[in-house]
Amino acid sequence: EVQLVESGGGLVQLGGSLRVSCAASGFPFSVYAMSWIRQAPGKGRELVSLINSGTGRATYADSVKGRFTISRDNAKNTLYLQMNSLKPEDTAVYYCYLNNYWGQGTQVTVSS
């Protein structure tokens, strides 16, 4: 059974940093591309970042380029998202995503 468990969200001030994590289990983590998707209150879902399985090449939404970094530790079956220079518009629930499997999400709130 695929399980994705996010952690690390919280309340942070404008300009602050936060790292969210996703512990994965139930599938061969190292062979799959993984994504972070977020949903802000009253808005649709946004693909924040994706990291491929082989080279670790990553892509980012324009809204987070230069501020967020996605990474993975295949030995620990864990996906990360380092978020720097946070803005109030980054406030959202952040989800780990794999092929129609979702975690429960972790809330990130940025105060101004």
C-alpha positions as CSV (number, residue, x, y, z in Angstrom):
1,E,0.0,0.0,0.0
2,V,1.4,3.4,-1.0
3,Q,1.7,5.8,1.9
4,L,2.9,9.4,1.7
5,V,3.2,11.2,5.0
6,E,4.1,14.9,5.1
7,S,5.5,16.7,8.0
8,G,7.3,19.9,8.8
9,G,4.7,22.6,8.1
10,G,4.0,25.4,10.4
11,L,3.7,29.1,10.9
12,V,6.6,31.3,9.7
13,Q,7.1,35.0,9.2
14,L,7.6,36.8,5.9
15,G,11.0,36.1,4.6
16,G,11.5,33.0,6.7
17,S,12.4,29.4,5.8
18,L,10.8,26.1,6.3
19,R,11.5,22.5,5.2
20,V,8.7,20.1,4.6
21,S,9.3,16.3,4.3
22,C,7.4,13.4,2.8
23,A,8.1,9.9,4.1
24,A,7.2,7.4,1.4
25,S,6.5,3.7,1.7
26,G,4.8,0.8,-0.1
27,F,6.5,1.3,-3.5
28,P,10.1,1.5,-4.9
29,F,10.6,5.1,-4.1
30,S,13.9,5.5,-6.0
31,V,12.5,4.7,-9.4
32,Y,9.6,7.2,-9.4
33,A,9.5,10.9,-10.1
34,M,7.9,12.8,-7.1
35,S,6.1,16.1,-6.8
36,W,5.0,18.7,-4.4
37,I,1.6,20.2,-5.0
38,R,0.0,23.0,-3.0
39,Q,-3.5,24.3,-2.5
40,A,-4.1,27.7,-1.1
41,P,-7.5,28.6,0.5
42,G,-10.1,29.1,-2.1
43,K,-7.7,28.3,-5.0
44,G,-6.9,25.4,-7.2
45,R,-4.0,23.0,-6.9
46,E,-0.6,24.2,-8.1
47,L,2.3,22.0,-9.1
48,V,5.1,23.5,-7.1
49,S,8.0,21.2,-8.0
50,L,8.9,17.8,-9.5
51,I,12.1,15.8,-9.2
52,N,12.9,12.9,-11.4
53,S,14.1,9.6,-10.3
54,G,17.4,9.2,-12.1
55,T,19.4,12.4,-12.3
56,G,17.5,14.2,-9.7
57,R,16.7,16.9,-12.2
58,A,14.0,19.3,-10.8
59,T,11.5,21.7,-12.3
60,Y,9.7,24.5,-10.5
61,A,6.7,26.7,-10.8
62,D,7.6,30.2,-11.8
63,S,6.1,31.4,-8.5
64,V,8.8,29.6,-6.5
65,K,11.8,29.5,-8.7
66,G,15.0,30.7,-6.9
67,R,13.3,30.3,-3.5
68,F,12.3,26.6,-3.2
69,T,14.5,23.5,-3.6
70,I,13.2,20.0,-4.0
71,S,15.4,17.1,-3.1
72,R,15.1,13.4,-2.3
73,D,17.0,10.9,-0.2
74,N,16.4,7.5,-1.8
75,A,18.1,5.7,1.0
76,K,15.5,7.1,3.4
77,N,12.6,7.0,1.0
78,T,12.0,10.7,1.8
79,L,11.2,13.7,-0.3
80,Y,12.0,17.2,0.8
81,L,11.0,20.8,-0.1
82,Q,13.2,23.5,1.3
83,M,11.4,26.8,1.2
84,N,13.2,30.1,1.6
85,S,12.2,33.8,1.4
86,L,8.6,32.8,2.1
87,K,5.8,35.1,1.2
88,P,2.2,35.2,2.4
89,E,1.1,33.9,-1.0
90,D,3.0,30.7,-0.2
91,T,0.4,29.9,2.4
92,A,-1.2,26.6,1.5
93,V,-1.5,23.0,2.3
94,Y,1.5,21.2,0.7
95,Y,1.0,17.7,-0.6
96,C,3.4,15.0,-1.6
97,Y,2.2,13.4,-4.9
98,L,2.8,10.3,-6.9
99,N,0.6,9.0,-9.7
100,N,-2.8,9.8,-8.1
101,Y,-1.6,9.1,-4.6
102,W,-1.6,11.9,-2.1
103,G,-0.4,12.4,1.4
104,Q,-2.6,14.1,4.0
105,G,-0.8,17.4,3.5
106,T,1.0,19.7,5.8
107,Q,-0.1,23.3,6.4
108,V,2.3,26.1,5.7
109,T,1.3,29.6,6.9
110,V,3.3,32.7,6.2
111,S,2.4,35.7,8.2
112,S,3.2,39.3,7.1
